[in-house]
Amino acid sequence: MNYYADVILPLNIQNLLTYSLSEEIHQQCQIGSRVAVPLGKNKLYTAVVVNIHSNQPLHYEAKPVKEILDYFPIITINQLKLFKWVKNYYLSSFGLILKACLPSALLIQSETLIQRNEDVDYAEKDLSDDEFLLLEAIDKQTQIKMSDAQKILGKTSGLKVVNELINQNLIHIDRQIKRQYKPKLKSYIRIAEHYKSSENLKQLLDDLGRAEKQKEVVLHYFKLQAKSNKPLSKKDFKSQIDASDSVLKALVDKAVLEEYRVQEDRIKNDQKPEANKLLLSSAQDKAYQEIKSHFKTNEVVLFKGVTSSGKTEIYLKLIEELLAKQQQILYLLPEIALTTQLIQRIKNQFANRVLVYHSKYSANERVEIYKEVLSPVSGQIIVGTRSAIFLPFQDLKLIIVDESHENSFKQFDPSPRYHARDTAVVLGQIHQAKVLMGSATPSLESFYNVKTGKYKYVELNKRFGDVKPPVIKTIDLKEKYKRKKMKGHFSDELIERITETLDRGKQVIIFQNRRGYSPVIECLTCGHSPQCPHCDVSLTLHKANNTLRCHYCGYRMAVQNKCLSCGGQDLTAMGFGTEQIEHEAKDLFSKAKIKRMDLDTTRGKYDFEKLISGFENLEIDILIGTQMLTKGLDFRNVDLVAVMHADGLFNFPNFRAFEKSYQLLTQVAGRAGRTKEQGEVLIQTFQPQHRVIQDVITENYTNLYKQEMEQRSDFHYPPYYKMIKLVFKSRDYNRLNEAAEWMAVYLKQIFNQNVLGPEFPGIARIRNQYIKHIIIKIPPDQSISKTKAYLLKGIERYDTISKFKSVRLNIDVDPYA
């Protein structure tokens, strides 16, 4: 009998492909295992088996699977169930979902670049002939393609050899990912095994003869080891002996001492899990008991706790219970880099039970974490960003979606454009796990699910330790400008309050949700402002390095002293960003230590951590920043938070603009007064009576919900109507219009007025590609599955029209923007 396997290839292919199996491979192959398969004339890919059967494909001759790479499934049945749901709901392809799921080191293909990991040495005797042959070739050429590795090995597939070398950490793949994260290696010193016996040691000391320094080093090593049998780092060893590097090197060269490097584990630490006993206040305990009670009958609970109420302690208490049962917990965070404090807190509590998974780790390290989740030896907490939703959980019982309102949980590009918050609910159903969504400012969709009975609801309205909520006041900019009470963008009242706060030894946070110095430079003679040549946006002034930059494509140019259009020299900066606020603050508060936190100042790997640490250690008096400041930060000495220009948050052409504004203002206000002393928040605005600002001041989420939901109902927006956005992109302006118009005509035949567009978005060209949108609104009484089926049928027809090949079409289900 002939056997075949249906496989997922890591490509944007809608259907599974079928390959034939030899008798030997069929006996070893399992659903979820990786195999090496050919595609096209010369390309080889890693694919994942999803079905094994005896049905020959009807429309093409099945090519043979070249090699099996795993003798155990690396993708679980539950993962495949999630893949299927994501494919059907978000209209993605299995291949792109697989790419989102597996670390790139597990998806090697013929074009993959392979490089040596120079931080790890190898001995020929420890390698197979093929492994040594390949490493020799890489050493000579610096890097080689996977296709070249196949030729060197003379094999039909070299993937198995490459996988072995990856597992031994001897090679890297995917240079771009490696640059994002460099493993932290620490050098250690140990005595060679031969000299551990007293007889051989005596002989060694005799042989060293007059090399007194070398003798001293050897003897000192044994003294240190007698005190502590722990591994001895090179740094610690050198600090305790009076010897140069050359002396150590001589002993290493003589094979007396061995120098070896160990990657410092960023995922585990050596602290005891029982380091801190979790004690809840009466209010916290009440919320905790309510959550547990709801979990008996419901899968999803929305937990709304005001800022500084101690939601994290409740999460940790729930985690503690499940770890005692050796189960897995997924703790989703919007952005790992912005939650350093929280991750450290979780590690302090649960130590070596914590795995952290995100894109800044190398491909090889993510493979290690992936495999630990696949084969857990004990209970685990997996802390990660949205992509952690695709990990191979074995015994998942709780999913915590912290700061569940954050739009960072939504994947924008590339496909699959999933929302991790909503996908977590489905993941919970697949694993029969509970889902807890936590936020001080829940999304309106989540609160709507509470109102309709889909989710249960728990509220915690009291700050921990009887800490009073901050006093929130507005400063009317219209009046301040009218009375000439402004210095730059600071009102006299704000200057006074900052000065008083600093005089009391307290810290200040200043929030301005735009980076750069100024978003526009304008000529007062002709009105011209420099534009990006690749995008339809003005260039932003960055005064620190005297450049104009595009925040969409990265284009930059030097600041010009005269207008590029008319030659006039009367140029002015319009609007302001964090850099300009920093400049003004340094003039106004010259004695204060001032730092800025935005994308420009946190590009380095540890820049963010340095700023956070500096602020925590009182090395910074005033911290100026964008919405980074609103996420996961807990500073005990901040008494004043200032919002420089609240109006800039409201004026966006998006139905979620007011909801997002409320969330940002509430979250940034929550950074103030997190101890016994009551904090203060000052909001500078031209609209002090704006309903969003008033709802923030009164902490009236219910009123915001009521007002926004009325408008969404009237104008047919989510959650009442579902939405699908089609995004067309092309360098050819006319072809783009033609393609978008064709699709609109097709859709309007069925959906009529519920199809909006095609229209150009606010920024109609990015990276020299013109953009058009079509929005499909789906009424509550209309079948979502039938709507998607009709759309996919249209896309199939669209794909057959050759003149539209140059127009890229993306589908975004439940679009955020």
N, C-alpha and C positions, 0 to 999 in steps of 0.2 A: 504493500500500500504506500502511496505517495503522501507525504505530509507537507503542510504549508503553515506559515506564520503570518498573521496580520501585524504590521508594525507601525509605530509612530516615528516619523522622521522629524528632526528638529528644523523643519522648514514650514513655510506658510502654505501648506497643502491641506485642503479641506478633508480629503478622504484618506483612509488607511491604505497602505500599499501591502501587497501580498508577495512573499518570497518563499521559495521552496527550501525544504530542510533535508539534509542528508540523514541517513539512519543514525549516525553517531551524534550529530547535533540535536536531532529530535529527542534522543534519549536524555540529553542533558538540559535541554531548553525548558524554561518555565515562564509562565506569564509574569511579566514585570522584570524579566532579565534583559540585559543589553546584548545586542548582537551587532556585528559589523556587516553592513550591506552595501552593495554597489548601486550607484545611481548615475545614469548617463554613461558616457564612454569610459571615463577614467576616475571618477570621484568615488570616494568611500566615506560612508557616514556611520556614526553610532546611532542605532535605533533601539526602540524598546518594544518588546513583544507584548501584545495585548490579547492575542487569540491564537490558538493552535488547532488546526483542523485538517481535513482531507479533501477540501473542495478547491479544485483548480480554478484560477481566475478565468473569466470568460473572454475578456477583451484584450488580454496581453499575456505573453509568456512570462511566467514567474522566473526571475533570476534567483540564483542560490544564495542563501546566507553564507557569508565567507567564514565567519568565526563567531563563537559564543564567548562573551566577555565576562559573564557572571554565572556562577553555579547556584546562585540564590537570587530571588527577586530583589531588585533595587528600587522598584516602584511597587507599592502595595495595591491591593484591590481597592482599598478605601481611597487612595489617591486617584485611581482610575475613575472611580465614581465621581469624585470632585472635578476631575478633568471634563467629564461628560457634561456635568451641570454648567461649568464655566463656559464650555463651548456653545451649548444651546442657549444659555441666557445672555452672554455677552457677545455672541456671534463671532467668536474667534475660531482659530484652527487648533487641532490637537498639537501640531508641531510647535506653534508659538507658546502654547501652554506648557509643553514639555521644556522648552528653553527657559521659561520663567521658573520652572520647578527645580531643574537639576543644575548644580554648579557646572560651569563650563568645562572643568577638568573631566567631567564624566560624559561629555559630548564631543569627543575628539573627532575630527574629520580630516580629509586628505589635505585641506588647505591650512590646518592648524599649525602654528609655529611652536616649535619645541626648543627650550633653552635649558642650560645647566643651572642648577641651584648651587652657586659657588660657595654658599655658606655651609654646605654639607660635603664632607669628603667620603670617599668610598675605597674599598679594597677589592682588587680583582677577584680574590678567592671567595668573596661573599656574593658574587654575581654569576648569573648564567652566562654562557657564551654570547647569546644574542644581546643580553643587557649590556655586557662590556663592549661589544662591537658598536652598539648604538651610542653609548656614552663617549667612546673614542671619537666617533664621527662628529658628535656635537661639540666636543672640546676643540676640534680642529677648525670648525666652521662658525663657532659662536652660537648659531641657531640654524635649524633645518625645518623644512616642511614635513608634515606627516607623510605626504606622498613620497618624499625622498627617503624617509625612514623605511618605508616598505621596500624600496629598491635596494637599499643597503642590506636589509635583512633577507632579501630574496624570498619573502613570504607573500602569500595571497593577502594577508592582513598583518600589520605589525601592532595592532591596537592592544593586544594582550601584553606585549613586552612594554609598551609605553605605559600602560596602566600599572604594571608592577613597579616601574621606576617612579611614577607619581606617588604610589603608596609608600615608597622608601624615601620620599622627599628629595630625590636626586635631580629631578627636572621640574621646570615650570612650564606651563603653557599659558597663552593669552597674555602677552606683555602688558597690555593696557590695564588689565585688572591688577597685575603684579605691582604696577607703579602706584596704584591707589593705596596699597597697604604693604608695608614691608615687615615681615615677622621680626619680633624683637628677640635677638639672640644674646645669650650671656655666656661668657667664657669661663670654664672651670678647669682646675688642675687636679690631677690624681697621680699616684705613684703607679708605675707599670706593675702588672700582676706578678712578674718574676721576682720583684724586690720586696714583696710583702713578707717573705719568710726571713727570719732573723739571720740565717746562714748566708743567704744571698745578699742581704743588706750589708752584712759585715764585709763581704767580698767587694761590694760596690764601694764602700768607704775606703777600703785599701786601694782599689783601682784608681780612685779619684786623685790619689797622691797629694800633690801640692795645690790642687784646685780647692783652696780653703773656702772660697765663697760658695762654690757648688756644694761642698760638704755641709756648710751651714744651712743652706736652703733645704737640703734633703732632711737634715735633722729637725729643722724647724717645722717642716711639713708633718713629721710624725708626732711632734709635740702638740700641734694644733689638732691633729686627728685623734689624739688621746683624750683631749678635752671634749671634743664633739665629733661624732661619727657622721655628721652631715656632709653633703658635697661641699667642696671648698671652691668658692669663686676666685678667679684669677685676681680680680680687683681687691678682694678682701685679703688674699694671700700677700699681694705686693705691698699692701698698706701696713703689714705687720713684720715685714722683713726688710733688711737694708741690702737690697740687691737690684742690679739693673736688669733691663729687659734682655740684655745679651747673655747674662748668667742663666736666666730661665730658658732662653732659646737653646743654649748649649746643652742643657739637661734634656730638653725635648728632643733635640737632634740626636742625642746619645740613647734615646728611647728609655731614659730613666724616668722622666716625668711625661705624662700625656696631657696635652691640651685638647679639650673637647668643648663643643658649643651645644647649648640646650636652648630651644625656643621657649621663652617665658610664656606660660599659658595665660592667655588673656581671658579664658573662659572659666577656668577653675582657680580657686585659691585654697590656702591651707587653714583658713579659719574654721573653727568648729561651728556647725550649723546651729547649735544651741546658744550662740553668743548672746542673743538678746531675748528676753522673755517678752512675748507680745501681750501688752495690757491695753484693754479698750476702755474708753470712758463709757458712762451709762448711755449717752446718745449714740456712740459708735456701736456699742453692744446691741442696742435696740435695732439699729439698721442691719447689723450682721445677722441677728436672729431672723429678721424679716426676709432677708435675702435667702437664707437657708430654708425657711418655710416655703417661700415661693418656688424654690428649686425642686421641692417634692412633687409639684404638679405642673410646673412650667419649665420650658427649656431656656427662655431668654428673660433676663431681668435688666431693666434700665435703672441705673443707680445715679441719681442726681444729688451731688454733694457740693455745697458752696466751696469756694476756694479756701484752703487752709482748714477744712473740716476733718481731715485725717482719713480720706478714702483709702490711701495706700495701706494703712494699718489693717483695714478690713480685708483688703486684697491678700495681704500677707497671712492673715489668720486663716482665710479659706485655703490658701496654698499649703500652709502648714499641715492641715488636716489630710489633704490628699497625698502629700509627700510621705506621711506616716503609713499610707496604704500602698506606697511604691508606685504611684500613678503619675501621669504626665500632665503638665499644665502649660498652656500657651499664653504668654503675656505679650500682647501686641501693643506697640508704641508707634506714634506717628513718625518720629524721626529719632534714631538712636543717638546721633551726635548732640541733639538738644536735650537729652535726658540723662546725662552723665551722672548727675546726683542720684537719680532714682535707681539706676542700674547698680551703682555702688552700694546703695542701701539694701537692695535685694541680695547682692552678693554677701554683704556683711551678715545678713540674716541666715542665708541658706548655703553659703560657701560653694562647695564642690558639687552641689546639685544644680547649679545654674549654667546654662549654655546661652551664649549670645550669638545671634545669627543676623548678619547684614552684609551689604555689598562692599564695605571697606575692608573686609577680610579677603585674603588671597583666595584664588580658586582652590588651591590645595587645602587650605585650612577649612574652607566651607565644605569640602568633601568629608573631612574628618568629623565635623559637626553633624553633617547629614547622616553619616554612618552611625554616629552615637545615638541619634534620635531613632534610627532604624532598628538598632539593637541595644536598647537601654539595659544597663545592669541594675539600675535602681530607679526610684522616682526622679523626675526631672522637671525643672522649670526652663522652658525655652523662651527667652526674651528676644523679640525681633521686630523688624518692620514688616510691612505688608507681605513681602515675599515669603516670610516664614509660614504663612498659611498653607503653603504647598509642601511642607516637610512630611516625611514618612512616619507619622505618629503610630505607635503601637497600642498605647493604652491611655489615650487622651480623655480626660474627664472634665476639664474646665478650660474655658477660653475667656480671658479678660481682655477687653478692648478698652484700653485707657485713653482718655481724651478722645472719646469716640466721635466727637463732632468735627474733628480735624479733617480738612480736605486732603491731607497728605496720605490718607488711607486709600484714596482713589488713584489708580494708575492711569496716567494720561498717554504716554507713549513709551515703548511700543505696545502693540496688542500682546496679551489680552488686557483690555481696559476695564479691569475689575475694581470693585470697591471691597476692600478687605473687611470692613465692618459688616457688610451684607453677606459676603462670602463666608464669614465666620459663623453665621447662623446656620448655613447649609453644612459646613464642616461639623458643627455641633450635632446636627441631625444624623449625619453619616456615622459619627463615633458614639452617638448617644451621650454626648458631653453637654454640660451646661454652659451658657454664654452670659457673661456679665459685662454690660456696657456702662462705663463710668464717665461722667463729665459734670462740670459745674454749669455748662451751657449746652445741653443736648441739642442735636440737630432737630429741626422741626419734624422731619420724617420719622425719627425715632420716637418723639413724643406723640406723634399721630398714631403710631403703632401701639402705644400705651392706651390712648383714648379709644381705639377700636378693639382693644382686648387681645391684641397679638402678643404684646409684651406685658410683663408685670412691672410694677414700679415701686421703688424705694427712694425715700428722700432723706437727706441729712442737712438740715438748715443751720446747724450750730457749729461755729468754729471751734476747733480743738482747744482745750484748756481755757475756756471762757474768754478767748481772745475776741475783742470787739472788731466788727467789720470796719474798714476804713471810712472816713468821712469823705464823700465825693462832692466836689464843688465845680461849678463852671466859671470860666472867665470869658466875658463877652468881648471878642476881638473887635467887633464893630465899634463898640464904645471906646476901647483902648486906642484904636487907630485914630478915631475922631478927636480924642482928647490928647493925642500925641504922647501916650503913655507906653510906647513900645521902644525897645532897643533891639534892633534886628527883628527876630521873631519871638523874643521874650517880652512878655508884659511886665509892668512894674511889680504887679502882685506876685507873679511867679518868681521874679528875681528875688524879691523880699523873702518869700517862703523857702527858696533854695538856700539862701544865705543863712537864715535861722536854723535850718535843718543841719547844715554843715557845721555851724557853730556849736551845735549840741553833740557833735561827733557822730552823727547819723549819716546814712547814705541816701543817694537819690538815683532814681531811674527815670530817664527821659525817653519817651516813645515817639518815633516818627517813622511811619511805615513806608518810607521810600529811601533807598540808598543813593549815594552820589552827592555831589554838591548842589547841582541844579539840573532839573530835567530838560531845560530849554535855554539856549543862548539866542537872543534876538537882536537884530540890527534895528536901532531906533530910527534909522534913515529910511530904509526900504521895507522893513518887517521880515526880512529873510532870517531863517534859523537853519543851521547845518542839519542835514538829514543823512541817515544811513543809506549808502548806495545799494544795499542789499535788502533792506526792510523799509516799510512805510512808517518809520518812526523818527522822531528827533533824536539827536545824539545827546547823551547826558554828560554834563561837565563833571569831571573828577579832578579837583584842584590839587590834590596831594601829589599827583604825578603829571599835572598840567595836560590832561588828555580829554578828548571827547570820545565817549564809548557808546556802543549799541548794546543794550542789555538783552537783546534777542539772539544776535548772531556772533557777538564778540568783536565786531569791527571797531577799530580805534584810529584816531588821528590826533595830531598835536593841536593844541588850542591856537587859533589864529588871532593876530592882533587887529585884523581888519576884516570887514565883511567879504565873504567869498563871492557875493553877488554884485554889490555896488562899490566895494572898496571903502565904504564908510568905516570910521573908527569908533563910532558911538555904539558899543555893544553892551548889552545888559543881561544878567542872569535872571530868568523867570522861574518862580517856584523854588522849593528847597528840599534837600534830603538830609540824611544823617550827618554827612560830612560837613555841610554848612552849619548845622546845629552844633557840632563839635567845635568848629572854628569860632563861632560866636560865644559858646560857653567858656572857652579858654580865655577869651578876652574879658568876659564878665566875672569869672571866678578864677582869677589868675593863680591863686594859691592852692586850688583844688587839684587833685589827681584825677584826670578825666580820660576815659577810654571809650572806644566805639565798637559796637558789636553788630556787624552785618556781614553780608556775603563777601565783601571786599577785605574785611579784616580777619576772616575765619577760613581762608582757603587752605592754609597749612593743616597738616594732620592733627596737631595738638593745639592750634591757635584758640579754638573754642574752650578747651579745657583750661588753658592758661588764663583766659579772661575770667572764667567762672571761679577758678581757684584764687585769682587775684582779688576778685570782688568779695569772695567769702572770707579771705584773710585780711580784709580791710585795707588792702593796698590800692584800692580804687575808691574814690569818693563819689564820682558821678559816672554812671554807665549809660551811654546813649545807644539806642538800637532800634531795629525793626521788629517785626513780629517774633523773631527769635526769642525776645525777652519774655514772651507770654507763655512759653512752653516748658513745663516741668521744672521750674526753678524755684528754690526755696532759700531766700536770704533773710536772715534774722535781724539784720541791722538797718533794713530799708524802712524809712519813715515817710518818704514822699515819692510819689509817682506822678510824673507830668506827661500829659498828652499834648503835643505841640499843635496839632491841627486836626481835630476830629472830623471836620467836614470832608477831608480828603478820602475818608473811608466810605462815605455814603454815595459818592458820585460815580458809581460804576454801572454800566448798562447790563445788569445781571439781576434776575429776580431774587437771588440770594443776598444781595448787597446789604440790606438792613440786618438780616440774620447774622451775617458774617461780622458786621460792624459791632453788633451787640456782643458777640462772642469775644472779639478781640479786646474791646474796651473792658468787659467784665474780667477777662483773664489777666490783662495787664494791671488792672486795679487790684486784683488779688495778690500782687507781689508786695503790696504795702502793708505794714503793720502786722507782721506774722508772729509777734510776741505780745507780751502784756500791754505794751504801749500802743495806743490806737494810731493807726497810720492815716495818711491824707492823700487824696488823689485830686489833682487839678487838671481839668479838661479845658483847653483853649479852643474856642469855637465861635463861628459867626452865627450859629443857630442854637443858643443855649436852651431853647424850648423844644428842640427837635425831639420827637417822641422816642427815638432810640436812646438818646442821652438821658431822658427822663426815666425810661425803664431801667437803664443801668444804675442811675442814682438810687432809685427805689427798690432795686433788685427784683423787678416785676417781670419775671420771665413769662408768666401767664398772660399778661397783657400783650407782650410782644407776640406770643404764639397766636393769640386771638386775632390781632390786627393783621398779621402776615397771612394767616390761614384764610381769612376772609378774602384777601386780595388774590391768593393763589386759586381759591375756588372760583372767583369771578373770572379770572383770566386763564383758567385751565392749565395750571402748573402743578408739578409734583407737590404733595403726594397724591392729589386727586387724579391727575392725568400722568401716565408714564410718558417718558420722552426718549426718542432715539435721534441722535445727531449724525448726519452724514457730512464728512469733511472731504472736500475735493481740493487737491493741490496739483499745480502744474506750472512750469516755466512759460508755457504758451498761454497767454491771456485769452485769446479767442477760443482755443480748444477747451480751456477750462469752462468758459461760459456755455459752450455748446454741450459739453458732457453733463454739467449740472442741470441745464435746462431739460435735457433728454430724460434724466432721472426724475425731475420734478413732474414732468408731464405723465410719466409712467405711474408715479405714486398718487397723483391727484385723480387719476381715473377711479380709484377705489376710496381714497381717504379724503378727498375734496378739501374743505377748508381746514382740516387738521394737518395739512402740510404747509409749513411756512418756508418761504424762500423759493429759489436760491437767492441768498444775499451775501454780500461781502461782510466779514466781521469788522470790528473797529480797526484792527491792524490787518490789512488785506494782502500784505506781501511780507513774507519772512524768508530769509536766505534765498532770495530771488525766486521764490515760489509764490504764485498767486493763490489765494485761498477763497473758497466759497462754502457756505453752509446750507444745509437743508435740515429742518427740524420736523420730525413726525411726532405729533401728540396723539396719545392713545387713550381714548375715553375709558372710564371704568367698566362700561358695558361691552367693550370691544375685546375680542380674544387677542391676547398678547402673542400667543404662539402662532396664530393664523396671520397676524400682522407681520411677524418676523419671517414666516414662510413666504409670504408674498414679496417681502423686501428681498430675500435671498434669491427668489426666482428672477426678480428684476436685475439683481447684480450679476447673475449668471448670464442673462441676455446682454447686459452692459459689457461684460468681459469679452464677449464675442465680437464686439464692434472694434475693428482694428484701429480706427482713428482716435479712439479713446485710450489706447495703450499708454500714452504719455501722461495721462491724468491719473494720479493716485487717489484711491477712494478708501477712506477709513470709516469704520463704524464705531460709534461711541454710545453704548446703551447706558441710560441714567447719567447723562453728562452733567458734570459739575459746573462748567462754565459755558 
